[in-house]
Amino acid sequence: MTNVVIDPVTRIEGHLRIEAQVDGGKVTSAYSSGTMFRGMELILQGRDPREAWIWAQRICGVCTTVHAHASVYAVENALGIEVPPNARLIRNLIAGAQHIQDHVIHFYHLHALDWVDVVASLKADPAKTAQIAQSISSYDRSSETYFKNVQARVQKLADSGQLSLMASGYWGHPAYLLPPEVDLLAVAHYLDALDWQREVIRIHSVLGGKNPHLQTYLVGGMAAAVDPNSPNVINWERLTFIAERIKMMRDFVTNVYQPDVLAVAGFYPDWWGYGAGHKNYLSYGGLQNGNQNDQSQFDFQRGVIVNGDLSKVGDVDQTKITEAIAHSYYTYDNGATALHPWKGETNPKYTGPTPPYENLNLGPSDQYSWLKSPRYDGMPMEVGPLARMLIAYGKGNASVKKLVDGALTAVKAPDASVLFSTLGRVAARMLETVYLLDLMDGWLAELQTNMDNGDLRIHDGSKWDPSTWPAQDLEGWGFHEAPRGALGHWVVIGADHKIKNYQAVVPSTWNAGPRDDKGQTGPYEASLEGTPVADPSQPLELLRTIHSFDPCLACAVHVVDAKGREAVRVEVR
């Protein structure tokens, strides 16, 4: 038996350690460890709940805006505030742009290099690459000359002795199966996506003032005023700008991203059979398409799937959510083993080894992560695009069913069960971008119609003054389907109108959390079991499955000292 350690896992956000035991060429058990402390909840205690979103949004700079969305919604839920339709539409447009940009970035810049051998692209025939590119899409950058130029750029990097952004890879690994010409195609699109993502996310600059960490959220709505007759706010010119960026998104997704995912997947058919995990899936629902406080109207549908049974999609009861800490570096008062987030506590207690360390040889009784273990009705749940697409598919969403069935036909899959896999997560992310593009067109059209009809409402200030709030504890739950999955913020506002308790349960906590008090593995850990490993010294296969979740450990753990003391110093030499 061989113990394999990947620390840190790269091409993610944050700090993650994976330890796996490999026997007979396959993973028999795995451990997922977040190696930095999370302390944002402590910072929020005692603050004005109307400013909570400003602090909460700093949980992560990659997810940019999702924590602001969940935070304002949590406070609005506690106070019973319904935001005007224009605010809801702008929030949805911001979220849609974030999802599409994030999914494309994930495939090309974080995950593709698990499937694409950059160095092998130097052996490609650019003429054959051009033929392949032209056969799968009408993308305008598909000439032999274009691919020759890309190959020359990569050759220059290789000749320099370093591959810059693409230096971290197991190039030449036997698990790489793409022909060199497809490697070159993917490397070219990796570079194209860098320029594309920078341009399309300018939607956030128009609607939020900047990216990351948008500045126009308000409890009760948005500060992004709309008026077709004003040059200083969101007017017809800015809506046209947004429409042009949505078109740019659609062109790239249709002509580059979607064909590339299907092309790469075609060379790795075995990976429809690896990485399933528990087959339990959760979506809170998100992107409201009606009254915000009517928690049944979503474009991302709400639901729970247990053990891969798509015929039974259950409803979600957030009171069934708990966080366990049996294998986490935390304690709960009074010896509790699991708590609902409204009762949640953030009491750090590190009991692990002192870094640096190489091989912990973790066992089932160890504490080994700064992540807690979220559970729904006592069960581990996978969250993310795959969960959302499966739940929508199981609920009979016509648009999603058409997209999924089309993709299954393209890869010659017998049924939707192949989506319970590493490649299933990759495909679901791609399909979700297509689904979102149509939604974005609809949200923009609805916003235009409201402005045409003179409805310029953007904020409800009727409950802005704390003197109008009840002098009692108020509980609020703000949920959002972030690119990486179900995001929940729970707030308790005290009788003094200050934040009494605040807990955020983020997607990567759901997916990357450790074992719980019952010994149940987290989704990362379960998904790695049975994964083949050709060379334990170069565990490329483990990275394929872990990256398929799109880890964001910055959301889940942080180096933060609530008393303002220095926690770490980084010196660049």
Protein Blocks (a to p, Z undefined) as FASTA:
>chain_A
ZZddddddehiecjdddddddeehiafbdcdddfbdcfklmmmgopafklmmmmmmmmpa
klommmmmmmmmmmmmmnopacdfklmmmmmmmmmmmmmmmmmmmmmmmmmmmmbcfklm
mmpcfklmmmmmmmmoccfblcfklmmmmmmmmmmmmmnopahjmmpccehiakbcbdfk
lmmmmmmmmmmmmmmmmmmmmmmmmmnopaehiakbcehiafbdcdfkbckbccfklmmm
mmmmmmmmmmmmmmmmmmmmmmmmmmmmmlmmgoklnopacdebgaiabdfklckbcfbd
cdddeehiakbccdddfklpccdfklcccddehhiabdcfklgccddddfbdcdddfblo
pafkbccbfbdcddeehiacdedjklmmmmmmmnopaklmmmmmmmmmmnopablklmnc
fklmmmmmmmmmmmmmmmmmmmmmmmmmmmmnopabfbdcklmpmklpccbddddddddd
dfkbccdddddddfkopafbdcdddfklmmmpccdfkopacfklmmmgopacfblklcfk
lmmmmmmnopafklmpccddfkopafbdcddZZ
